[in-house]
Amino acid sequence: VVPSTPSKAKPTKQEHGHQAETVVMDVDAPQESAIVGSSPRRRKSKKAKKPLDHADPNQLSDETYRAVELKQVSGGTLTHEAVVFSSDSSLFFLAKDNAVAVYNAENAEMVQSMAAANKKQGDQAATIHAIVADPDQAEGQRRVYTFSADCRARLWDADAGSLVREWRLPGGVAAYVVADPQRSNVFYCAMRSVPVKNQRLSMDKMKYMVSRLTLAEDGSVQSEQLFKMTGLLGLCVRGDGQWVAAYAKFRVVLAQVRGSGKAVQHSWGMTERVSALAFHPGEPVLAVGDWRGRIMFWHCVDAQLLGAQPTADRRVSRHSHHWHAHRVNTVAFAESGTTMLSGGEEGVLVLWQLATDSRSFVPRLGSDVMGVAISPNQALYAVTLRDNTVKVLAAATRSLVASLQGLTFADSSQCAKPRLARALQPNAFTTGLVVHPTTHHVVLNGEPGHLQVYSALSDRHVVSVEVASFNRTGGSQVAASQPHVDLVQYSSDGA
């Protein structure tokens, strides 16, 4: 419903402090027009009023609203998490709103999109929060689990392109989910109550219950509550399935989860803000990344903690791996445990050879590294970037295999001039949606100093045109002179 009076409109997400997403919408013809007044009661009138003609703007009052049906056809956020590879490493999966998008790992072309039918039109409750590979799939099968905001878990078959099974989850929405590597159909997840009435509630005050879910083939769900945590931001499980680690801003919790009943917790308070967690696949080590750019190896997963009583701030042996100048966003280990991958705000993928304590780099990725996934055959690295891009790299040569580029969001907060940033705050896309006269591609401003050309029909990025160059700085720093494309216009022939 599009209001004609700005003062009557509800505040947008951007006005509430959230980053607004950009999608290309298809505006269908209006359905049966409805007139909605400011008061639910209609006063009786002796004279019959002539029906309003919605085609005549002069007859629309300040309290008149027009009903327009909007349908998303492309755009949106690809993912800010690590993608999920299939068991044969030929495909990778990511969640786009309420659908599972399946891509070919060799060329990043979309193979298919799988989505559950919404029971109510316009219902946004099926947004996918987590996607996990099926740990129990047979050789040749390519299946994934999804956990959605409608409190449901679903199993999808990529070969058949269909939904296999669905479960109703008790206890709320599964926000962070990891699979138990030793037991099939068992998942550890952070559950939060639904719905969240206060959208302004700070994430560091959100309360989560870390639970163990067992999804049975008959559709039943067994849930075991393990421990509570406030402001939970991440979750990981060790390869033997005995330990689960979680972190908040300044706290790390290590829980022994093997067996039934409540988990035995061991917690540590941190002086630096935590940003990433990962277990070493072979050694009793927990890798902790922080906002100072350090990756701390905690030798805390030892036999002394098995069956021990809960502890707080227990002294453990630690040593640091430090290269990043800014926040570490992701840490991942190769299956052998000899290689560690990390990425952060510098836009560089760092490969650590732990045996020789040496490093190699994949620089100039173009944006902050948000997540890294390693294929099961250890031949590919999928790097998720902040600018809505997923790049697939060859592990042996560090060369680019394929790139998936979505719509780039124009960030007005990064403008060097404060007056320009304030002017762009209501709508950072100052160029609007300009359509090329011959190719019908959508053209709009994206990253600083660039125009992006996007195909709404194929939902793919076509090309990025550099209008004004500038030197990109890592982290939250802003370049001294950061350009912004304000207007764009094509000639009649598009040449």
Disulfide bonds with the S-S distance in Angstrom:
none
